[in-house]
Amino acid sequence: MVITARNLSVETTFILLGFADYPELQIPLFLVFLIMYIITVVGNLGMIILIKTNPKFHTPMYLFLSHLSFIDFYYSSIIIPKLLENLVMTDKSIFYASCMLQFFLSCMAVVTESYLLAVMAYDRFVAICNPLLYTVAMSQRRCTLLVAGSYIWGIFCPLVLLCHALQLDFSGFHVINHFFCEYTSLITVSSSDIHTPHLLLFCFATFNEVSTLLIILTSYVFIFVTVLKIRSASGRRKAFSTCASHLTAITVFHGTILSLYCVPNSKNSRHVVKVASVFYTVVNPMLNPLIYSLRNKDVKEVFQKFLATKSPWH
C-alpha cells in the first residue's frame, strides 16, 4: 500500500482547468485576484496583530476573531497562489500529493471557520443574555476548549474524506474542471466507484451546516428577544451593533455555501460553480477583516491611534 501511494504521488498528475475557457481574461483575472489576495493578507494579518498587541482586545470575542482572521489568511494562501500561477503559466498541472494536500487543508479551513462562527454566536448570546455570568461562562479554559474543538473537528472531517480519496484509482493525467482541488471535482476524475466518498461528503456537509446554523439561529433568537426588552433606544442600538458585524460575516459565509449546494452538479453549471467558488474562496476571506474593522468602533479607534503613532508627521 505504501509503495502504491508513493508511485501514485509521482506518476499521477492533475490538470487544473481553472479559467482556461476565457484566455482573454487571464491577465485581468490575475491582476484582480492578486490585488484581492494582497488585501486579504494585509487585512487578516493586520487584524491579528492589532488584537494581539492591544490589551483592550484581550477578550473572548476578539480571541475568536483573531482565529477567524488566521483561518481566512491560511485558507486564501492555500488556494490563491496556485490560482495566480495557473492564470499566467501554460503548465497548469499539479501532482497527486499536492492536490490531495490542497484539498485537505482547504476543507479543514472551511469546517473550522463554520464552527468558529458558531462559537462567536454563542459568545454574543452569553454576553447579551447573561452578562453577569459572562466571565464565568466564557472563562479562558472554556474559550480554549471551544477554539480547540473547532480545529479538531475541522481536521477530523477532511481526514476521513482524504482517507477514502486516497483509496480511489487515479493514474495518468486527469483534467479537473476547477481552479483548485475541490473534493467533488477531484473524485469525479477517478475511475473507481465514488458513491461512498460522495455519501460521506453529503453527510459531513449536512451535519456541519445544520449543527452550526442551529447554534447560530438559536443564539440570535434569544439575543433578539433580550434586546427587544431593553427600554432605551440607545441600549438597543448598542446591543445590535455588537452583533451586526458577526451577522454580516455569517450571511456571506453560509449564504455562499448554501448557494453552492443548490447548484446542480452538471456540465452546464460548472461555470456557475466556479464563480460561486471564487466568491467563497477569494472574496469571503478578504471581506471578513473589512466587515469587522469598518463596523467596529473600537477597532477603528485603535487602528487610527496606531496609524497616528507610526506616522512620520506625528
ZAMARGU-4260 file (C-alpha; in steps of 0.2 Angstrom, whole numbers, plus 5000, padded with zeros to 4 digits):
<rodrens>
0) 5000/5000/5000 | 5014/5012/5004 | 5023/5008/4988 | 5007/5011/4978 | 5004/5028/4986
5) 5021/5033/4983 | 5020/5028/4965 | 5004/5037/4963 | 5011/5053/4970 | 5025/5053/4957
10) 5016/5047/4942 | 4998/5054/4943 | 4996/5072/4938 | 4980/5083/4938 | 4977/5097/4926
15) 4968/5112/4935 | 4957/5119/4921 | 4953/5134/4930 | 4948/5148/4918 | 4956/5142/4903
20) 4940/5144/4894 | 4942/5163/4894 | 4960/5166/4888 | 4957/5184/4885 | 4953/5186/4904
25) 4969/5178/4911 | 4979/5193/4914 | 4964/5204/4920 | 4959/5190/4932 | 4977/5188/4938
30) 4978/5207/4942 | 4961/5206/4951 | 4965/5191/4961 | 4982/5197/4966 | 4975/5214/4972
35) 4962/5204/4982 | 4975/5192/4989 | 4986/5207/4995 | 4971/5215/5004 | 4966/5198/5012
40) 4984/5195/5018 | 4986/5213/5025 | 4968/5214/5032 | 4969/5197/5041 | 4987/5199/5047
45) 4984/5217/5052 | 4968/5211/5062 | 4978/5198/5071 | 4992/5210/5076 | 4980/5223/5082
50) 4971/5211/5093 | 4987/5203/5100 | 4996/5219/5104 | 4982/5229/5111 | 4976/5224/5129
55) 4959/5231/5125 | 4956/5217/5114 | 4961/5203/5125 | 4943/5197/5127 | 4934/5181/5121
60) 4926/5190/5107 | 4942/5196/5100 | 4951/5179/5103 | 4938/5171/5092 | 4940/5185/5079
65) 4959/5183/5079 | 4957/5164/5075 | 4944/5168/5061 | 4957/5180/5054 | 4970/5167/5054
70) 4959/5154/5046 | 4955/5166/5032 | 4973/5171/5029 | 4978/5152/5029 | 4963/5147/5018
75) 4967/5160/5005 | 4985/5156/5005 | 4981/5138/5001 | 4970/5142/4986 | 4976/5159/4978
80) 4994/5157/4975 | 4991/5141/4964 | 4976/5150/4955 | 4988/5165/4951 | 5001/5153/4944
85) 4989/5144/4933 | 4982/5161/4926 | 5000/5166/4919 | 5008/5149/4916 | 5004/5137/4902
90) 5008/5122/4913 | 4993/5120/4924 | 4997/5103/4931 | 4998/5099/4950 | 5005/5082/4957
95) 4994/5070/4966 | 5001/5073/4983 | 5000/5092/4981 | 4982/5090/4975 | 4977/5079/4990
100) 4986/5091/5002 | 4977/5106/4995 | 4960/5098/4997 | 4964/5093/5014 | 4970/5110/5020
105) 4956/5119/5012 | 4942/5108/5018 | 4950/5109/5036 | 4949/5128/5035 | 4931/5128/5029
110) 4925/5117/5043 | 4935/5126/5056 | 4928/5143/5051 | 4910/5137/5051 | 4912/5131/5069
115) 4921/5147/5074 | 4907/5157/5068 | 4895/5147/5078 | 4906/5149/5094 | 4906/5168/5091
120) 4887/5167/5090 | 4887/5158/5107 | 4899/5171/5114 | 4887/5185/5109 | 4872/5176/5116
125) 4881/5174/5133 | 4887/5192/5133 | 4870/5200/5129 | 4858/5187/5138 | 4868/5183/5153
130) 4881/5197/5156 | 4883/5194/5174 | 4889/5176/5171 | 4899/5181/5156 | 4916/5180/5164
135) 4912/5163/5171 | 4903/5156/5156 | 4917/5162/5144 | 4932/5158/5155 | 4949/5156/5147
140) 4948/5137/5149 | 4931/5136/5140 | 4937/5148/5126 | 4952/5137/5123 | 4941/5122/5123
145) 4929/5129/5110 | 4943/5135/5099 | 4952/5118/5100 | 4936/5109/5097 | 4933/5119/5081
150) 4951/5115/5075 | 4950/5096/5080 | 4933/5093/5071 | 4940/5104/5057 | 4954/5091/5055
155) 4944/5076/5058 | 4931/5078/5044 | 4943/5081/5029 | 4954/5067/5036 | 4940/5055/5034
160) 4937/5061/5017 | 4955/5061/5012 | 4957/5043/5018 | 4943/5037/5006 | 4950/5048/4992
165) 4967/5040/4994 | 4959/5023/4990 | 4952/5029/4974 | 4961/5024/4957 | 4970/5038/4949
170) 4983/5035/4935 | 4990/5046/4922 | 4984/5064/4918 | 4966/5070/4923 | 4958/5086/4920
175) 4949/5094/4935 | 4936/5106/4929 | 4940/5119/4943 | 4954/5131/4949 | 4958/5121/4964
180) 4957/5103/4971 | 4939/5104/4977 | 4933/5087/4983 | 4919/5083/4971 | 4929/5089/4956
185) 4943/5079/4961 | 4935/5062/4964 | 4924/5064/4948 | 4940/5061/4938 | 4943/5044/4947
190) 4939/5028/4938 | 4934/5020/4955 | 4916/5019/4962 | 4914/5036/4970 | 4897/5033/4979
195) 4904/5031/4996 | 4915/5047/4995 | 4900/5057/4989 | 4889/5050/5003 | 4902/5054/5016
200) 4904/5072/5009 | 4885/5074/5009 | 4884/5068/5027 | 4898/5078/5034 | 4892/5094/5025
205) 4874/5092/5030 | 4879/5089/5049 | 4891/5104/5049 | 4878/5116/5041 | 4863/5110/5051
210) 4873/5110/5068 | 4882/5127/5066 | 4866/5136/5059 | 4856/5128/5073 | 4868/5136/5086
215) 4869/5152/5077 | 4850/5154/5074 | 4846/5148/5092 | 4858/5161/5099 | 4852/5175/5089
220) 4833/5171/5093 | 4837/5173/5112 | 4848/5189/5108 | 4834/5197/5098 | 4821/5193/5112
225) 4833/5200/5125 | 4837/5216/5115 | 4819/5220/5112 | 4816/5220/5131 | 4829/5234/5133
230) 4819/5250/5136 | 4831/5263/5129 | 4834/5265/5111 | 4852/5269/5113 | 4854/5252/5123
235) 4846/5243/5109 | 4857/5251/5096 | 4872/5247/5106 | 4867/5228/5108 | 4863/5226/5089
240) 4879/5235/5084 | 4889/5222/5093 | 4881/5208/5083 | 4880/5217/5066 | 4897/5213/5060
245) 4895/5194/5065 | 4879/5193/5057 | 4886/5200/5041 | 4900/5188/5041 | 4888/5173/5044
250) 4877/5179/5030 | 4892/5180/5017 | 4899/5163/5023 | 4884/5152/5024 | 4875/5160/5010
255) 4889/5156/4998 | 4890/5138/5005 | 4871/5135/5003 | 4871/5143/4986 | 4885/5131/4980
260) 4875/5116/4986 | 4859/5122/4977 | 4868/5122/4960 | 4866/5106/4951 | 4882/5097/4948
265) 4881/5097/4929 | 4892/5102/4914 | 4881/5116/4910 | 4883/5124/4928 | 4901/5121/4930
270) 4905/5140/4926 | 4892/5145/4939 | 4900/5134/4952 | 4917/5141/4948 | 4910/5159/4950
275) 4902/5154/4967 | 4918/5146/4972 | 4928/5162/4968 | 4917/5172/4980 | 4918/5159/4993
280) 4937/5156/4992 | 4944/5173/4987 | 4931/5186/4991 | 4925/5180/5008 | 4942/5179/5017
285) 4945/5197/5010 | 4928/5204/5016 | 4929/5197/5034 | 4943/5209/5041 | 4934/5224/5032
290) 4917/5219/5039 | 4924/5218/5057 | 4935/5234/5056 | 4923/5245/5047 | 4908/5241/5058
295) 4918/5240/5074 | 4920/5257/5083 | 4934/5250/5095 | 4944/5243/5080 | 4943/5259/5070
300) 4948/5269/5085 | 4963/5258/5089 | 4968/5257/5071 | 4968/5276/5069 | 4978/5278/5085
305) 4991/5265/5079 | 4992/5275/5062 | 4995/5291/5071 | 5009/5284/5082 | 5018/5277/5067
310) 5015/5292/5056 | 5032/5301/5052 | 5022/5318/5054 | 5016/5314/5071
</rodrens>
